Amino acid sequence: MNAIVALCHFCELHGPRTLFCTEVLHAPLPQGAGNGDSPGQGEQAEEEEGGIQMSSRIRAHSPAEGASAESSSPGPKKSDMCEGCRSLAAGHPGYISHDKETSIKYVSHQHPNHPQLFSIVRQACVRSLSCEVCPGREGPIFFGDEQHGFVFSHTFFIKDSLARGFQRWYSIIAIMMDRIYLINSWPFLLGKIRGIIDELQGKALKVFEAEQFGCPQRAQRMNTAFTPFLHQRNGNAARSLTSLTSDDNLWACLHTSFAWLLKACGSRLTEKLLEGAPTEDTLVQMEKLADLEEESESWDNSEAEEEEKAPVVPDGAEGRELTKCRAESSLLSDCGNWQPRKLSVFKSLRHMRQVLGAPSFRMLAWHVLMGNQVIWKSRDADLVQSAFEVLRTMLPVGCVRIIPYSDQYEEAYRCNFLGLSPHVQIPSHVLSSEFAVVVEAHTAPRSSLHPVGCEDDQSLSKYEFVVTSGSPVAADRVGPTILNKMEAALSNQNLSVGVVDQCLVCLKEEWMNKVKVLFKFTKVDSRPKEDTQKLLSILGASEEDNVKLLKFWMTGLSKTYKSHLMSTVRSPTASEPRN
């Protein structure tokens, strides 16, 4: 994550000051951060945590080096700093962490070495401790602009028995140029930075209580109430944060925390580049995911309400009721949102075509594309699920309704893919219907099987597949255009399985575009049948099978697309005549 995390302090003598900042470096280290840091030199402590190698670089500078570093540093002069404004000692080159996974370095100094970054951090520091604060002057806030970056700031107080009001004002800021990313990271940053602040306040509170117990400052100040305040505070205005917390390793710990914060915040969110508009399959999947989340939230809320209102029942009864609820919820999830297992008995459409034979596969594929019910009977549930996993790739996501394996027949309106155990009786009207196809996997000797393309495939060696339908597809029937193109790709051995899969994706997108045109023409614009026939001829889909396919695939359109079309038609500007 390209960001800077900094700790800032409002000094009573010098105003807002940057105490400590950690930045991300993808390039070689800036001058002063890694000079002379060859292996074995200047590394006093190393440790590895979470894939990050922590190194404390403490190297003694010669007086000449210190003078040159001070003159080239963009930070304030030494004369303009007190103990409360300073974190690292003079000559301390800072801390550095190496991320072995990404080859990124996290470098900590009191100020960024780059003048432009120093200006950005300085401005964010001043704003976080002056005008951009929460009511009560303690809490998180967001501000920024495109030029100077966007800032997440969390102000807080640290107890100090010698300070005015017995507390000093600090802030932790995270600066980034990406506004959306920073806003999306708000909950994460708030929780982690709040944890760092709580730890600092806890340490300072212990020191404060110990000092107050030894020498109470309130009574002492009451006795010297008429002493000029400026003269009174000359000796106690400059107290470092290490003194307030009594922690000599404070800056090393802050470097570790800030480096982890930058790495974790950058790893939790990823960006995906989408070329062009999202496909209908993507939209349908997003809608199903949103429905699942909404259903899960409502289910959790109803359970919480039932727990509050439910009477006390015996343990055994409660266990039986919970078991019943789990069974029902698993059935619903299997019917509506089934995800196939990792096991693949059928590896691809080409593999299935080789196993079933070209005529049987064509009959099965025709019924799949037309939206007819596909019933698969077998003792092996994994075999059925792998077959459905392959066959569902022929259809848009919105047209797929699967019940992977059942002990009773389910009607066609509930599913177009149905897996059954062999003993289940299928109604006679379904067996004789032209809107259903049945695939039965019988145990048979190896000699009676169809030849399998892969010799090492032993999972299908014990099955014989029989494909039947009440209205079998005639061999001389033209069939839908997409089926003919699909079979041409599957039979072309020069095309790999991956190429065939991409070809299938392109074919589905081509016909889904035709479905969109037909939907708008017939459902939205309400054109007459004569115009619809002309449109189908233009689309190259005037044949009967193509028309049936388009009507079935129309049910797979996303709600987003349909509502968009309807809102466009109903808008006042849509009904105005075009000039």
C-alpha positions as CSV (number, residue, x, y, z in Angstrom):
1,M,0.0,0.0,0.0
2,N,1.5,3.3,-1.1
3,A,0.9,5.3,2.1
4,I,2.6,7.0,5.0
5,V,1.7,6.5,8.7
6,A,3.0,9.2,11.1
7,L,2.8,10.1,14.7
8,C,2.3,13.8,15.4
9,H,2.5,16.0,18.5
10,F,1.3,19.5,19.4
11,C,4.2,21.1,21.2
12,E,3.3,24.0,23.5
13,L,6.5,25.9,22.3
14,H,6.7,25.0,18.6
15,G,3.2,24.0,17.6
16,P,2.3,20.9,15.5
17,R,5.3,18.7,14.9
18,T,5.9,15.3,13.2
19,L,7.5,12.9,15.6
20,F,7.8,9.6,13.7
21,C,6.7,8.4,10.2
22,T,6.9,5.2,8.3
23,E,6.8,5.1,4.5
24,V,6.8,2.4,1.8
25,L,9.7,2.1,-0.6
26,H,9.5,0.1,-3.9
27,A,12.7,1.6,-5.2
28,P,16.3,1.8,-3.7
29,L,16.5,3.5,-0.3
30,P,16.7,7.3,-0.1
31,Q,20.0,8.8,0.9
32,G,20.6,8.6,4.6
33,A,18.3,5.6,5.2
34,G,20.7,2.9,4.0
35,N,24.1,4.3,3.8
36,G,26.7,1.7,4.8
37,D,24.0,-0.8,5.4
38,S,25.7,-3.7,3.8
39,P,25.2,-7.2,5.4
40,G,26.8,-7.4,8.8
41,Q,27.2,-3.6,9.2
42,G,25.0,-1.5,11.5
43,E,22.4,-4.2,12.2
44,Q,22.1,-4.5,16.0
45,A,18.8,-6.4,16.1
46,E,16.9,-8.5,13.6
47,E,13.7,-10.5,13.8
48,E,11.2,-12.0,11.4
49,E,7.5,-11.6,11.9
50,G,4.8,-12.3,9.3
51,G,7.2,-12.5,6.4
52,I,8.9,-9.1,7.3
53,Q,12.5,-8.9,8.4
54,M,12.9,-6.2,11.0
55,S,16.2,-4.4,11.3
56,S,17.2,-1.6,13.6
57,R,19.8,0.5,11.8
58,I,21.8,2.4,14.4
59,R,25.0,3.7,12.9
60,A,27.3,6.2,14.4
61,H,27.9,9.2,12.2
62,S,31.1,11.2,12.1
63,P,30.6,14.9,12.8
64,A,31.0,15.7,9.2
65,E,28.3,13.2,8.2
66,G,26.0,14.6,10.9
67,A,26.5,18.1,9.6
68,S,25.9,17.2,6.0
69,A,22.8,15.2,6.9
70,E,21.4,18.1,9.0
71,S,22.0,20.6,6.2
72,S,20.3,18.4,3.6
73,S,17.4,17.3,5.7
74,P,14.0,19.0,4.8
75,G,13.0,18.9,8.5
76,P,13.1,21.8,11.0
77,K,16.5,22.9,12.4
78,K,17.8,21.6,15.6
79,S,17.4,24.9,17.3
80,D,13.7,24.9,16.6
81,M,13.2,21.5,18.3
82,C,12.8,20.6,22.0
83,E,12.7,17.2,23.6
84,G,9.0,16.9,23.1
85,C,9.5,17.5,19.3
86,R,12.2,15.0,18.8
87,S,11.9,11.2,18.5
88,L,15.2,9.8,17.3
89,A,18.5,10.9,18.6
90,A,20.9,12.9,16.5
91,G,22.8,10.7,14.1
92,H,20.1,7.9,14.2
93,P,19.4,6.9,10.6
94,G,16.0,5.4,11.4
95,Y,14.6,1.9,11.1
96,I,14.0,-0.3,8.1
97,S,12.0,-3.5,7.5
98,H,12.4,-5.8,4.5
99,D,9.3,-7.7,3.2
100,K,10.7,-10.9,1.7
101,E,7.4,-11.8,0.0
102,T,7.1,-8.6,-2.1
103,S,10.6,-7.1,-1.8
104,I,9.2,-3.9,-0.4
105,K,11.0,-1.9,2.3
106,Y,9.3,0.0,5.1
107,V,11.5,2.9,6.4
108,S,10.9,5.0,9.5
109,H,12.4,8.4,10.3
110,Q,11.3,11.5,12.2
111,H,10.6,13.2,8.8
112,P,10.4,11.9,5.2
113,N,13.7,12.6,3.4
114,H,11.9,13.6,0.2
115,P,11.0,17.4,0.2
116,Q,7.7,16.9,-1.4
117,L,6.7,14.1,1.0
118,F,7.9,16.2,3.9
119,S,5.6,19.0,2.8
120,I,2.6,16.7,2.5
121,V,3.2,15.1,5.9
122,R,3.8,18.5,7.5
123,Q,0.6,19.9,6.1
124,A,-1.4,16.8,7.2
125,C,0.2,17.1,10.7
126,V,-0.8,20.8,11.1
127,R,-4.3,20.2,9.9
128,S,-4.8,17.1,12.1
129,L,-3.8,19.1,15.3
130,S,-5.5,22.4,14.5
131,C,-8.6,22.6,12.3
132,E,-9.4,19.0,11.3
133,V,-10.5,17.6,14.7
134,C,-13.5,15.8,16.1
135,P,-15.8,17.2,18.8
136,G,-13.9,16.8,22.1
137,R,-10.6,16.9,20.2
138,E,-10.2,13.1,20.4
139,G,-11.3,10.6,17.7
140,P,-11.0,9.8,14.0
141,I,-11.6,12.1,11.1
142,F,-11.1,12.1,7.3
143,F,-9.9,15.0,5.2
144,G,-7.7,15.8,2.2
145,D,-7.7,16.7,-1.5
146,E,-6.3,15.5,-4.7
147,Q,-3.2,17.7,-4.6
148,H,-2.0,17.0,-1.0
149,G,-3.4,13.6,-0.5
150,F,-6.2,12.2,1.7
151,V,-5.7,11.7,5.4
152,F,-7.1,9.4,8.1
153,S,-6.4,11.1,11.4
154,H,-7.0,9.9,14.9
155,T,-6.3,12.5,17.7
156,F,-5.7,11.5,21.3
157,F,-4.3,12.7,24.6
158,I,-1.4,11.4,26.6
159,K,-1.2,11.9,30.4
160,D,1.7,14.2,31.6
161,S,1.9,15.4,35.2
162,L,4.0,18.4,34.1
163,A,1.9,19.5,31.2
164,R,-0.7,22.2,31.2
165,G,-4.0,20.4,31.9
166,F,-2.0,17.3,32.8
167,Q,-2.1,16.0,29.2
168,R,-0.5,16.4,25.8
169,W,-2.1,16.2,22.4
170,Y,-1.0,13.7,19.8
171,S,-2.4,12.2,16.5
172,I,-1.7,9.2,14.3
173,I,-2.3,9.9,10.6
174,A,-2.4,7.7,7.5
175,I,-1.8,9.6,4.2
176,M,-2.7,8.2,0.8
177,M,-3.4,9.6,-2.6
178,D,-6.2,7.0,-3.3
179,R,-9.3,8.3,-1.6
180,I,-11.5,5.3,-2.3
181,Y,-9.0,2.8,-1.0
182,L,-8.5,4.9,2.2
183,I,-12.2,5.2,2.8
184,N,-12.7,1.4,2.3
185,S,-9.9,0.8,4.8
186,W,-11.5,3.0,7.5
187,P,-12.8,0.2,9.7
188,F,-9.5,-1.7,9.6
189,L,-7.4,1.4,10.3
190,L,-9.7,2.6,13.0
191,G,-9.5,-0.7,14.9
192,K,-5.7,-1.1,14.6
193,I,-4.7,2.5,15.3
194,R,-7.1,2.5,18.2
195,G,-5.2,-0.4,19.6
196,I,-1.8,1.4,19.3
197,I,-3.3,4.5,21.0
198,D,-4.7,2.4,23.8
199,E,-1.3,0.9,24.4
200,L,0.4,4.3,24.5
201,Q,-2.2,5.7,26.8
202,G,-2.0,2.7,29.1
203,K,1.8,3.1,29.5
204,A,1.6,6.9,30.0
205,L,-1.2,6.5,32.6
206,K,1.0,4.2,34.7
207,V,3.8,6.8,34.7
208,F,1.4,9.6,35.4
209,E,-0.1,7.8,38.4
210,A,3.4,6.9,39.8
211,E,4.5,10.6,39.5
212,Q,1.3,11.9,41.0
213,F,1.7,9.5,43.9
214,G,5.3,10.6,44.6
215,C,4.8,14.3,44.0
216,P,1.3,15.6,43.4
217,Q,1.4,18.4,41.0
218,R,-2.0,19.9,41.5
219,A,-1.3,21.0,45.1
220,Q,2.1,22.3,44.1
221,R,0.6,24.4,41.3
222,M,-2.0,25.8,43.6
223,N,0.8,27.1,45.9
224,T,2.5,28.8,42.9
225,A,-0.6,30.1,41.2
226,F,0.7,33.7,40.9
227,T,4.0,32.7,39.4
228,P,4.2,33.8,35.7
229,F,3.2,30.9,33.6
230,L,5.9,31.2,31.0
231,H,8.5,31.2,33.6
232,Q,6.9,28.3,35.3
233,R,6.8,26.0,32.3
234,N,10.3,26.6,31.0
235,G,11.6,23.6,32.8
236,N,8.9,21.1,32.0
237,A,7.6,22.0,28.5
238,A,10.0,19.6,26.8
239,R,9.2,15.9,27.7
240,S,9.7,13.2,25.1
241,L,7.2,10.5,24.5
242,T,9.7,7.9,25.7
243,S,9.8,9.7,29.0
244,L,6.1,9.9,29.3
245,T,5.7,6.2,28.6
246,S,8.9,5.1,30.3
247,D,9.7,2.9,27.3
248,D,13.1,3.1,25.7
249,N,12.1,0.8,22.8
250,L,9.1,2.9,22.0
251,W,10.2,4.0,18.5
252,A,11.3,0.5,17.5
253,C,7.9,-0.9,18.6
254,L,6.1,1.9,16.7
255,H,8.1,1.1,13.6
256,T,7.1,-2.5,13.9
257,S,3.4,-1.6,14.3
258,F,3.4,0.9,11.5
259,A,5.1,-1.4,9.1
260,W,2.7,-4.2,9.9
261,L,-0.2,-1.8,9.5
262,L,0.9,-0.8,6.0
263,K,1.5,-4.4,4.9
264,A,-1.8,-5.7,6.3
265,C,-3.8,-2.8,5.0
266,G,-2.3,-3.3,1.6
267,S,-3.0,-7.0,1.5
268,R,-6.6,-7.0,2.6
269,L,-8.0,-5.3,-0.5
270,T,-7.1,-6.1,-4.1
271,E,-8.0,-4.4,-7.3
272,K,-9.4,-6.2,-10.4
273,L,-9.2,-4.6,-13.8
274,L,-12.5,-5.2,-15.7
275,E,-12.3,-4.6,-19.4
276,G,-15.6,-3.6,-20.7
277,A,-19.1,-4.0,-19.2
278,P,-19.6,-7.0,-16.9
279,T,-21.2,-10.1,-18.5
280,E,-24.6,-11.3,-17.6
281,D,-23.1,-14.3,-15.8
282,T,-21.1,-11.9,-13.6
283,L,-24.2,-9.8,-12.8
284,V,-26.3,-12.9,-12.0
285,Q,-23.6,-14.2,-9.7
286,M,-23.4,-10.8,-7.9
287,E,-27.2,-10.8,-7.4
288,K,-27.2,-14.3,-6.0
289,L,-24.4,-13.4,-3.6
290,A,-26.3,-10.3,-2.5
291,D,-29.4,-12.4,-2.0
292,L,-27.5,-15.0,0.1
293,E,-26.1,-12.3,2.3
294,E,-29.5,-10.7,2.8
295,E,-31.0,-14.1,3.6
296,S,-28.3,-14.9,6.0
297,E,-28.7,-11.6,7.8
298,S,-32.5,-12.0,8.1
299,W,-32.0,-15.6,9.3
300,D,-29.6,-14.4,12.0
301,N,-32.0,-11.7,13.1
302,S,-34.9,-14.1,13.2
303,E,-32.9,-16.5,15.3
304,A,-31.9,-13.8,17.7
305,E,-35.6,-12.8,18.1
306,E,-36.7,-16.4,18.6
307,E,-34.0,-16.9,21.3
308,E,-35.4,-13.9,23.2
309,K,-39.0,-15.1,22.9
310,A,-38.5,-18.8,23.1
311,P,-39.6,-20.6,26.2
312,V,-37.3,-22.9,28.1
313,V,-37.3,-26.4,26.6
314,P,-35.4,-29.6,27.6
315,D,-32.0,-30.1,26.1
316,G,-33.0,-33.1,24.1
317,A,-35.9,-31.3,22.4
318,E,-33.8,-28.2,21.6
319,G,-31.2,-30.5,20.0
320,R,-33.8,-32.2,17.8
321,E,-35.2,-28.8,16.7
322,L,-31.8,-27.5,15.8
323,T,-31.0,-30.6,13.8
324,K,-34.2,-30.2,11.9
325,C,-33.4,-26.6,11.0
326,R,-30.0,-27.5,9.8
327,A,-31.4,-30.2,7.5
328,E,-34.0,-27.8,6.0
329,S,-31.4,-25.0,5.4
330,S,-29.0,-27.4,3.8
331,L,-31.7,-28.6,1.5
332,L,-32.6,-25.1,0.4
333,S,-28.9,-24.2,-0.2
334,D,-28.4,-27.4,-2.2
335,C,-31.4,-26.7,-4.4
336,G,-30.8,-23.0,-5.1
337,N,-27.1,-22.4,-4.7
338,W,-25.3,-25.7,-5.2
339,Q,-21.6,-25.5,-5.8
340,P,-20.0,-28.6,-7.4
341,R,-17.4,-30.7,-5.7
342,K,-13.8,-30.6,-6.6
343,L,-13.9,-34.3,-7.8
344,S,-14.3,-34.4,-11.6
345,V,-15.2,-37.7,-13.2
346,F,-16.2,-36.0,-16.4
347,K,-13.3,-33.7,-17.2
348,S,-14.8,-31.6,-20.0
349,L,-17.5,-31.5,-22.7
350,R,-15.2,-33.2,-25.1
351,H,-14.5,-35.9,-22.6
352,M,-18.3,-36.4,-22.1
353,R,-18.8,-36.5,-25.9
354,Q,-16.2,-39.3,-26.2
355,V,-17.8,-41.3,-23.4
356,L,-21.4,-41.0,-24.4
357,G,-20.8,-41.1,-28.1
358,A,-21.6,-38.3,-30.6
359,P,-25.3,-39.1,-31.2
360,S,-26.2,-39.5,-27.5
361,F,-24.2,-36.4,-26.6
362,R,-26.0,-34.3,-29.3
363,M,-29.4,-35.4,-28.0
364,L,-28.3,-34.5,-24.4
365,A,-26.8,-31.2,-25.4
366,W,-30.0,-30.3,-27.4
367,H,-32.2,-30.8,-24.4
368,V,-29.8,-28.8,-22.2
369,L,-29.8,-25.8,-24.5
370,M,-33.6,-25.9,-25.0
371,G,-34.1,-25.7,-21.2
372,N,-35.6,-29.2,-20.9
373,Q,-35.2,-31.2,-17.7
374,V,-32.0,-33.4,-17.7
375,I,-32.4,-36.4,-15.3
376,W,-29.3,-38.4,-14.4
377,K,-29.7,-41.7,-12.6
378,S,-26.7,-43.3,-11.0
379,R,-25.6,-44.9,-7.7
380,D,-22.5,-42.6,-7.7
381,A,-23.4,-39.1,-6.6
382,D,-20.0,-37.8,-7.6
383,L,-20.5,-39.0,-11.1
384,V,-23.8,-37.1,-11.3
385,Q,-22.3,-34.0,-9.9
386,S,-19.4,-34.0,-12.2
387,A,-21.7,-34.4,-15.2
388,F,-23.8,-31.4,-14.1
389,E,-20.6,-29.4,-13.5
390,V,-19.7,-30.0,-17.2
391,L,-23.1,-29.5,-18.6
392,R,-23.9,-26.3,-16.8
393,T,-21.1,-24.6,-18.8
394,M,-23.3,-24.7,-21.8
395,L,-25.9,-22.4,-20.3
396,P,-25.9,-18.9,-18.8
397,V,-25.6,-18.9,-15.0
398,G,-29.2,-17.5,-14.6
399,C,-30.6,-20.5,-16.5
400,V,-29.1,-23.2,-14.3
401,R,-31.2,-24.7,-11.5
402,I,-29.6,-27.8,-10.0
403,I,-30.7,-30.4,-7.5
404,P,-27.5,-32.5,-7.4
405,Y,-28.9,-35.7,-5.9
406,S,-32.4,-36.6,-4.5
407,D,-34.3,-39.6,-3.3
408,Q,-37.5,-38.4,-5.0
409,Y,-38.5,-36.9,-8.3
410,E,-38.7,-33.1,-8.5
411,E,-40.8,-31.2,-11.0
412,A,-39.2,-29.4,-13.9
413,Y,-40.2,-26.0,-12.6
414,R,-37.9,-26.5,-9.6
415,C,-34.8,-27.7,-11.5
416,N,-33.6,-28.4,-15.1
417,F,-30.7,-30.6,-13.8
418,L,-31.9,-33.4,-11.5
419,G,-29.8,-36.2,-10.0
420,L,-31.6,-39.4,-8.8
421,S,-30.6,-42.6,-7.2
422,P,-31.4,-45.7,-9.3
423,H,-34.4,-46.9,-7.3
424,V,-36.4,-43.6,-7.7
425,Q,-39.4,-44.0,-10.0
426,I,-39.8,-41.4,-12.6
427,P,-43.5,-40.6,-13.5
428,S,-44.6,-42.0,-16.8
429,H,-45.7,-38.7,-18.3
430,V,-42.1,-37.4,-17.8
431,L,-40.6,-40.5,-19.5
432,S,-42.8,-40.0,-22.5
433,S,-42.4,-36.2,-22.5
434,E,-40.5,-34.4,-25.2
435,F,-39.3,-31.9,-22.6
436,A,-37.1,-34.3,-20.6
437,V,-34.1,-36.5,-21.2
438,V,-33.0,-39.3,-19.0
439,V,-29.4,-40.6,-18.7
440,E,-28.9,-43.9,-16.8
441,A,-25.6,-45.2,-15.7
442,H,-25.7,-49.0,-15.6
443,T,-23.0,-51.2,-14.3
444,A,-21.6,-53.2,-17.2
445,P,-18.5,-55.2,-18.2
446,R,-15.7,-53.3,-19.9
447,S,-16.3,-55.0,-23.3
448,S,-19.8,-53.4,-23.7
449,L,-18.7,-49.8,-23.0
450,H,-18.2,-46.9,-25.3
451,P,-14.5,-46.2,-25.9
452,V,-13.1,-43.8,-23.4
453,G,-10.7,-41.2,-24.8
454,C,-8.3,-41.3,-21.8
455,E,-6.9,-44.8,-21.1
456,D,-5.9,-43.9,-17.6
457,D,-9.5,-42.9,-16.7
458,Q,-10.6,-45.8,-14.5
459,S,-13.6,-44.1,-12.8
460,L,-15.9,-44.7,-15.9
461,S,-14.8,-48.2,-16.7
462,K,-17.6,-49.8,-14.8
463,Y,-20.5,-47.8,-16.4
464,E,-22.6,-48.0,-19.5
465,F,-24.6,-44.9,-20.3
466,V,-28.1,-44.9,-21.9
467,V,-29.6,-41.7,-23.1
468,T,-33.4,-41.8,-23.7
469,S,-36.1,-39.2,-24.4
470,G,-39.8,-39.2,-25.3
471,S,-38.9,-37.2,-28.4
472,P,-35.5,-38.1,-29.5
473,V,-33.6,-35.6,-31.8
474,A,-33.6,-36.8,-35.4
475,A,-30.2,-37.2,-36.9
476,D,-31.0,-35.0,-39.8
477,R,-32.4,-32.2,-37.7
478,V,-30.5,-29.0,-38.1
479,G,-30.7,-28.0,-34.4
480,P,-29.8,-24.7,-32.9
481,T,-26.9,-22.8,-34.4
482,I,-24.9,-22.7,-31.2
483,L,-25.0,-26.5,-30.9
484,N,-23.6,-27.0,-34.4
485,K,-20.8,-24.6,-33.7
486,M,-20.2,-26.2,-30.3
487,E,-19.9,-29.7,-31.9
488,A,-17.6,-28.4,-34.6
489,A,-15.2,-27.1,-31.9
490,L,-15.4,-30.3,-29.8
491,S,-14.7,-32.5,-32.8
492,N,-11.7,-30.4,-33.9
493,Q,-8.7,-32.2,-32.2
494,N,-6.4,-29.3,-33.1
495,L,-8.1,-27.2,-30.5
496,S,-7.1,-27.7,-26.9
497,V,-9.7,-28.0,-24.0
498,G,-8.8,-24.5,-22.9
499,V,-9.4,-23.0,-26.4
500,V,-12.7,-24.9,-26.6
501,D,-13.8,-23.4,-23.3
502,Q,-13.0,-19.9,-24.5
503,C,-14.9,-20.6,-27.7
504,L,-17.9,-21.6,-25.7
505,V,-17.7,-18.4,-23.6
506,C,-17.7,-16.4,-26.8
507,L,-20.7,-18.3,-28.2
508,K,-22.7,-17.8,-25.1
509,E,-21.9,-14.0,-25.1
510,E,-22.9,-13.8,-28.7
511,W,-26.3,-15.4,-28.1
512,M,-26.9,-13.6,-24.9
513,N,-26.5,-10.3,-26.9
514,K,-29.2,-11.6,-29.2
515,V,-31.3,-12.4,-26.2
516,K,-31.0,-8.8,-24.9
517,V,-32.0,-7.4,-28.2
518,L,-35.1,-9.7,-28.4
519,F,-36.0,-8.9,-24.8
520,K,-36.0,-5.2,-25.4
521,F,-37.8,-5.6,-28.7
522,T,-40.6,-7.8,-27.4
523,K,-41.0,-7.1,-23.7
524,V,-40.0,-3.5,-23.4
525,D,-41.0,-2.0,-26.7
526,S,-43.9,-4.4,-27.3
527,R,-43.4,-4.7,-31.1
528,P,-45.9,-6.8,-33.2
529,K,-45.1,-10.3,-34.3
530,E,-44.3,-9.3,-37.8
531,D,-41.5,-7.0,-36.7
532,T,-40.3,-9.7,-34.3
533,Q,-40.0,-12.2,-37.2
534,K,-38.0,-9.7,-39.2
535,L,-35.7,-9.1,-36.2
536,L,-35.1,-12.9,-35.8
537,S,-34.2,-13.1,-39.5
538,I,-31.7,-10.3,-39.0
539,L,-30.2,-12.0,-36.0
540,G,-29.9,-15.3,-37.8
541,A,-32.2,-17.0,-35.4
542,S,-35.5,-17.5,-37.3
543,E,-35.4,-21.3,-37.1
544,E,-37.6,-23.0,-34.5
545,D,-34.9,-24.3,-32.3
546,N,-33.1,-21.0,-32.2
547,V,-36.3,-19.2,-31.2
548,K,-36.9,-21.7,-28.4
549,L,-33.3,-21.3,-27.2
550,L,-33.6,-17.5,-27.2
551,K,-36.9,-17.6,-25.2
552,F,-35.4,-20.0,-22.6
553,W,-32.1,-18.0,-22.3
554,M,-34.2,-14.9,-21.8
555,T,-35.1,-16.2,-18.3
556,G,-31.4,-16.0,-17.4
557,L,-31.1,-12.3,-17.8
558,S,-30.0,-10.4,-14.7
559,K,-32.4,-8.3,-12.7
560,T,-30.0,-5.4,-13.0
561,Y,-30.3,-5.4,-16.8
562,K,-34.1,-5.8,-16.8
563,S,-34.6,-3.0,-14.2
564,H,-32.2,-0.8,-16.2
565,L,-34.3,-1.2,-19.4
566,M,-37.5,-0.6,-17.5
567,S,-36.3,2.5,-15.8
568,T,-35.0,3.9,-19.1
569,V,-38.4,3.4,-20.7
570,R,-40.3,5.0,-17.8
571,S,-38.0,8.0,-17.5
572,P,-39.5,11.3,-19.0
573,T,-36.6,11.8,-21.3
574,A,-37.1,8.4,-23.0
575,S,-40.6,9.3,-24.2
576,E,-39.6,12.6,-25.8
577,P,-39.2,12.6,-29.6
578,R,-35.7,12.7,-30.9
579,N,-34.7,15.5,-33.1
